[in-house]
Amino acid sequence: MSERSATARPASAAATVPPFAVISGAQVQQAIQGREASIVDLVEATYRLHGEGDSVNPPSYFLRFPDRPASRIIALPASLGGQTRVDGLKWISSFPANVPAGIPRASAVLILNDHDTGYPFACLESSIISATRTAASAALAADRLSRGRPRPTRVGFLGTGLIARYIHTFLAATGWAFEQTGVHDLAADSAAGFRTYLEQSNATGPVTVHDSAEALIRSSDLVVFATTAGRPHVSDASWFDHHPLVLHISLRDLAPEIILDAVNIVDDIEHCLQADTSPHLAEQRTGSRAFLAGTLDDVLAGRVRVPTDRTVVFSPFGLGVLDLAVGKYVHDEVSRSGHLHVIDDFFHELRRHG
Ligand SMILES: NC(=O)c1ccc[n+]([C@@H]2O[C@H](COP(=O)([O-])OP(=O)(O)OC[C@H]3O[C@@H](n4cnc5c(N)ncnc54)[C@H](O)[C@@H]3O)[C@@H](O)[C@H]2O)c1
């Protein structure tokens, strides 16, 4: 790992307070739409910077509530070097009871802080940024982890909410076309809605709604987990006898025996082995991390070769540096378009009187 380069402003140099902007979800979406391939490249470059040590990505902080045990708000502070040079914080809520009440489960903001002054310079709607960086990371992993094996042609989505939809969009936008698509969700209306969405796409082939996780997994060679399961619900290793590539985005679906039978790639080892993720449970079961093959950055850099004849499981904890990279990209696109909503005089007490 290289040291993070020293890039602080000299103490005597004059500084100005950057303007503070608010970027809506509609603006975020407009900045991202049609640029999926560039965002996958950006996410790859960010993984590489993180792998080189040119980032700070402390553990996420999980705020939980005794009176609402199913809900949480997570803080992801981070700092990114390279060309981007930005610090910031994603603050993302998960309130599962929102879904039956008719509104999305997750909501989020991202604050970007100026590298030189520390001043916050933007607040962005961030559920879309979060879904985008997650989907871009999944599309990158699908591509890199399937090299050397026949490219998967049968995709299966287990859990069919917002993240599944974004992952499908990013796969389709980066050249994936499937001969068949399977879906499975505990909520029939969610599966039916996703099926309708998929049938409007031309990258899916025939769509089958499976009534069990087993049927979906057995008939897919690319399996996407995007559920809200809090503990493992898939534990029969024989369902994976055909050695699929598994994008385990929701992190807690697979029992340790599945993890221990697979080649495991994560985004960041320290991050992923916490909070009762399936790899964390596998570590607790074995008292060792020997079941981990490495990180996606190890694969990108050629330090780890992925066997082509075994089940491969990618479990990304989700890094704050990815939110920063995508958030800064969106900020710069909106700024370039001339539509940045600056809040005049947001910072008020700016004169120093000794
Ligand atoms: N790893 C990352 O970086 C990352 C980033 C963002 C979101 N996520 C995770 O992705 C998951 C999906 O997020 P979302 O916003 O799409 O959620 P969502 O609430 O929109 O959809 C989740 C779907 O999963 C279904 N589901 C729940 N348990 C299931 C089970 N056991 N089997 C089948 N279906 C089941 C629900 O009915 C729902 O339709 C969440 O767990 C979230 O925490 C991970």
The ligand as an ORCA input file, in Angstrom:
! r2SCAN-3c Opt
* xyz 0 1
  N     -23.693     -4.165     -0.406
  C     -24.020     -2.932     -0.741
  O     -23.200     -2.099     -1.083
  C     -25.466     -2.524     -0.720
  C     -25.823     -1.249     -1.143
  C     -27.174     -0.899     -1.171
  C     -28.136     -1.806     -0.734
  N     -27.721     -3.026     -0.290
  C     -28.689     -4.002      0.199
  O     -29.446     -4.475     -0.902
  C     -30.668     -4.995     -0.399
  C     -31.819     -4.610     -1.305
  O     -32.042     -3.222     -1.233
  P     -33.344     -2.564     -1.944
  O     -33.199     -1.102     -1.769
  O     -33.507     -3.130     -3.299
  O     -34.475     -3.117     -0.967
  P     -36.036     -3.189     -1.242
  O     -36.682     -3.141      0.098
  O     -36.436     -2.204     -2.299
  O     -36.240     -4.658     -1.886
  C     -35.889     -5.822     -1.212
  C     -36.773     -6.954     -1.736
  O     -36.300     -8.191     -1.155
  C     -37.449     -8.989     -0.874
  N     -37.051    -10.004      0.104
  C     -36.773     -9.834      1.421
  N     -36.394    -11.012      1.971
  C     -36.423    -11.928      0.972
  C     -36.104    -13.322      0.906
  N     -35.690    -14.000      1.983
  N     -36.245    -13.948     -0.288
  C     -36.674    -13.274     -1.384
  N     -36.979    -11.950     -1.375
  C     -36.849    -11.294     -0.214
  C     -38.486     -7.989     -0.386
  O     -39.790     -8.520     -0.501
  C     -38.241     -6.818     -1.346
  O     -39.035     -6.894     -2.512
  C     -30.788     -4.502      1.053
  O     -30.462     -5.552      1.928
  C     -29.720     -3.439      1.147
  O     -29.201     -3.298      2.458
  C     -26.419     -3.412     -0.286
*
